[in-house]
């Protein structure tokens, strides 16, 4: 199928492109970008007044399959991701069973192929069954298509084991994604330690619970000369640690979620369990540091940490509700409102955080609109205002604190390998 996208503002940070152009797509590939293309296409998309960019790559999401299909499936997860502009989704391994072997990787890839809504990047466990005791067979996992490993949901508490994981990953040119949480410090905490945890009477999680492991893992990455990626960074102290590590030439990158840029610990005064996330929502000072970290390049990527849960799980006392919120469909407008509208980033830099940098970190296809590359393309209406309603949610779960919010910025069209997946704002 030949598709022609006309009159759009094409932004590709990889190629340093930001101008009005047409894009011709043939047989799933981008074949030409020019100011004006005259071609008899099977389908023409008028992108006037819109941004045309490389499809987003979510570095951190939980698709729940296998084992918790009542919360999300690969098909429903990729459908929700497509609605949010994501062509590629890195699926974390804390499923049941954990993704720690070649068979599990093949299962994920086959399910994604059948769903035809987007592509999965399988992230496999660092340790077998995520138990923190024995390393997985990383070479076999890489051969199966896994570019990175993580025990996300838990830190690898054994520092010696984490060092060996980084050393093996370095030999295989894989990335180690670290969930930085000192369990002994976090204990049974449910929110950020500070003024509001005292006022609300909720068990606290100190910022140091994150920072201790960030510091440890950066030191181990330097020792192993390995690539380390810090998941869902949330504190000012962690941002400073990553900044200093980069100055020293240590191979560390980091991501932040839209909800950590949008919300703060004070918001928990409603006791809405949809605000219970891990790491917890932090102070206003931490939120500002995260935005500044994106602006100066300390934080490389924006990732959703999409974490679906059933309504009856979240409808419990705050202490007993699970951590996590969904995030695919609100990621772009929240980031645009908090970063572009507040003058921290421009559209080129925002797309870099959503697409270009994740592709570089994970070494996956996508992240660019170069001729000859797969036609993974998102079209954005940056001015469209809309209300996030429960009935619109494509995910199987609806645990979001943003329901009812008026948002600005919307995905109107999405192509995956040149196939139209979202058309006029609707997943097809």
N, C-alpha and C positions, 0 to 999 in steps of 0.2 A: 504494500500500500504506500502511495506517495502522498505525503502531507506537507502543506505549505503554511507556515506561521508568518503572518504579515504584520508589519507596522508596530511591532513590539519594541520596548526598550530592553535590548539584550544586555544582560549583565553576567559576565563570566570573569570572576576574579583571577582565575588561573591564567587567562589570556590577557588580563588587564583591558577587558572590553566593557564599555558602558555607552551604548549608542543605539539609535533607532535602526533596526535592521530586519530583514526577512531571514527565515531559516527553512531550508528544504530538507525533508527527511524521506529517505528511500530505503526500503528493506530493513527497517529498524535502526538505520544509522543516520547520523547527521552528515549530509553530503555537501552542503553549501550554506555559507552565511554571507550575505551581501546587502547593501543598502536597498536594492530593489531586485527581486527575482521574478521573472516571468516564466511560469511553468504550468502545464495542465495537470494539476494535482487531483487526486481522488477526493481529498478533503482539504479545505482551506479554513484556517482559524484566524480571525481578525483579532489581533492583540493590541489594538490602538488604545493608548492610555494605560497599558498594563506592563508589568515587568516579566520578561522571559529569562529564566535562569536554570542552571543545572538542578535536577531533582534533588531534594533534601536527603541526607543520609543520617538516620538516627543511630547514634553510637550506643544507645543504652535503652533497651525496652524489655518488658516481660510479656511474652505471648502465652504463657501458662500451659501450652500444649507441648508434651503430653502430661496428663495427670490432673489438670484442673480446668478441663474444657467447659465447665459450667461458668467460669469467670471470663474466659477468652479462648478462642481457637486461632490457629494460624490464619485461617481465612478471614475471620472477623477482625483480627488485629491488623492484618495487612489492608483490609478495607478501610478501617479507621485511619490508618497511617496514610493511605492514598488521599483520603479527604483532607488531610493536613499537609499534603505536598511532599510526602516521603516516598521515594522510589526504592530505597534500600533501608532495611531495619536490622540492626544488630540485636539478635535475640540472646538474652542472658540465660545462663545454664541452670538456674534454680527451679527446674521443673521436676516432675516426679515420674520416672527417675531423672536424675541430673544428666545433662548432656556431657558425657565424659568418655565417649567412645565413637568409633566410626559409624556404627549402625545408627546411633542417635543423630549424627550429623546428616546422614543420608535421609533419614526420616524427615527432618526439618526441610531440607532442600526439595525433596519430592512433594511435600505438602504445599510449599510455596509455589512450586511449578504448577500444581493442580489448581491452586487458588487463582492464579493469573491476575493478581492485584498489585504485586510488587515482588521485590527480591529480598531474601533473608541472607544475612551475614551471620553464620553460626559462631557464637562465642562459647567456647567449651570451658569446662571446669579446670582449675589449677590442680586440685586434688580429687582423687577418686570419690565420687558421690558427695563432693564438697565437704568432706569430713575433716579436712585439715591434717591428714595423717600420711598419705602416700600420694606422690605425684602421678598425674595421668601420663599416658603415652603421647607426649606432645608431638613427636614426629609423625605418628600415625594420624593424629588429629589434623595436623597441617596438610598432610596428603589428601585428607578427605574434604578440605576446603575451609578449614578454620584458621583465621589470621591472628587470633588473640585468645588469651585464656583469662578467666576470672572466677573467683569463688563468690561473686557478687551476692550480697545478702549477709556475708560474713567476711571478716578479715582472715587471712592466714596468720593465726596467732603465733605459730612457731617461727621465729625469725630465721633460724637455720634452714628450715624447709622453704621459706620464702626466698632466701638467697639462692638456693639450688634451683628453684623455679625460674628465677630471673636469669641464672646462668644458662640453663637449658634453652629458655626462650631466646636468649641472645644468640646462641649457636644456630637456632632455626630461623632467625630474623622474625620472630613473633613478638607481639606486644603483650605485656602483662597489665591487666586492668585491675586496679586495687580499690576495693571497698574499704575505706579507711575508718575503722571504728574499733577503739579499744574497749572491748566488752566489759572489762573489769571496771573501767571508769564510767561507762554508760549504764551499767547495771540494769535496773528495771525502769530507766528513765523513759519519758514519753514526749518531752518537749525540751527546748533550749533552756539551759540554766541561766537565770537572770532575774530581773525585777518581776517579769510577768509569771514565771514559774512559781515564785513566792506568792504573788497575789492570787493566782488561780489555784494554788495548792496541788499542782501536778508535779510528779516526780521528774527531776531535771536530768538533762544530758549536757555536761559541760563541753565547751568548744574544744577543750584539750583532748577529749575522747577521739576527735577526728585528727587534730594536729599531731598527736603523738605518733600515730601510724603514718601520716603523711611524711613526717620527718624521718621515721625509721625506714620507710620504703624508698625514699629518695636516697638515703645513705646506702642502702643495699643495692639500688640500681647503679649508683656510682661505682660501688665495689665490683659489680658484675659487668659493668659497661653495657647495661641492658636498657631497653626501651620500656618505660613505665608510664602508664596513663592513670591519672587520678580521677576516679568516678565522682560524679555529683558533689563537687567541692562546694563548701557552704560557709566557711568562716574567713574572716579577715586574716587571721594568723596563718591559715593554710595557703591563702593567696600569696602572702609574703614569703612563705617557705618555697613555693613553686617559682616565684620570681627570682629568688636568690639562687636556686638550683639552676635555672636557665642561664643566669649570668655566669655560672661556673662551667657551663657546657654540658651539664648532665642531661641525658636524653629523657626528659620528663615533659608530658603534656597534661592538660586538664580540661574537664568539661563542667558546665553548670546547667541546671535545669531552669526552664521559664518560671516555675513556681517559686524557686528560691530568689528570683529577681523581682517577683511581683508581690509576694506576701512576706510578713514578718511575724515574730513570736506574739506580738500584741494582738494579732488577728485571732488567736486562739481563745480570746475572752468569750467567744460565742460557743465554745466547747464543741464546735463542728468537727466530728471525727474524720471528715474528708480532708481536714487540715493536718491530720497526723501522718507525717512522712518521716522517712529515715534516709539521710540525716534530717533533723528537725528544722523547721523554719527558724531562722536566726534573728538577731537584733537588726535595727535600722542601720547601725554602723556596718554590720556584716554585709547587708544588702548593697550598700553603697560601694563597699570594697569589691564585691563581685562585679558590679557594673564597671568600675574603674579597671578591674583586671581584664575584662573583655576589651575595653578601650585600648589599653596599652599592650595587649597581646599576651599577657601572662596566661589567660584562659583561652584555649584554642577553639573550643567547640561548644555548641548548645545542644543538649540531648534531653529527651523527655523524661526518662525513667518511668515511662508508662507502666503503671502497676494496677491492673484491674482487680477489684474485689466485689463480692456480692453485697447487695443492700443489707441483708440480715447480718452480715459480718460487721459492717460499719455501724449498724444500728445497735450499738452496745455502749456501755460506759467507756469513757475515753481511755482508761487504763487497759481495757481488754480488746478494743478494736485493733485490727491489723494496721500496719504502716502502709502508706501508699495512696496515690491518686492516678487516674488516667490523664493522658497528656497529649496524645497525637493531634487532636483536632483544634486545640487551643494554643499550641506552641508558637506558631507564626504570629498571630495577632498579639499575644501577650509580649513576645520579644520585641515586636515592632513598636508597640505602645510604650514599653519601658526603656527601650534602647534608642530607637530612632526619634520618637517624639520628644524624648528627654535629652537628645543631642549627644548621646554616648557613641553611637555608631551611625554610619550611613548605610544605604541599602547594599552597596558593594561589600562592606565589612560584615553586615549581617548574613548575607548569602555565603560569604567565606566561612563563617562559624557554623552554618547549617549544612554546608555541602562540600566546599573545596577542602577545608581542613580535615573533616572526618574521613574523606576519601584518602588523603595523604597519610593520616595516622594509621588507618586500617589497611592501607595498600590495596583497596578494592577499586573496581571500575566505577566510573561516575565522577561527579564533582567538577565536570567541565563540559563545555559545548563544542569542543574541538571537532573539526571535520574528520570523519572516519570513526568517531567514537559512538557508543550506544546512545540512542536518542532517549535519554532519561531527562525529561524536560518538565519544569513546573511553570505555570503562568499565574501571576499574582495581580489582583486588583488592590493596590496599596491604599486606596481611599474608601473602599467599600465598608460600610458599617453594618453590623448584624448582631443579633442577640443569640447567645449560645443557649439553646433550649434542649431539654432532656429528650424530646421526641426526635431531635436531629442527630443524636449521638449514634455513630456507626459501631462503636465498640459494643461488645456484649454486656459490659458493665457500665455503670454511670456514676462512679464515685469521684465526682469532681466538685470542688467548691466554687467553680466559675459558672455554674448553671445560673442563668438569669443575667449574667454580665453582658453589657453592651461592648462589643469588640470592634476593632478597626483593622482591616487588612484581611483578605480572603483569597484562598486558592480557587481559581475558576476552572483551570484545566490541568491535567497531568498526563504525561506520556511515559510509558515504561517500555523500553526497547522499541520505541516507535508505535506502540499500541496505545490507543486512547483509553485511559482508565477513569479519568474524571473529565466530564464535559459540562460546561456551564454550571459548575459548582456541584454537580451530582455524580456520584460514583456509578459507572455503567458496567 
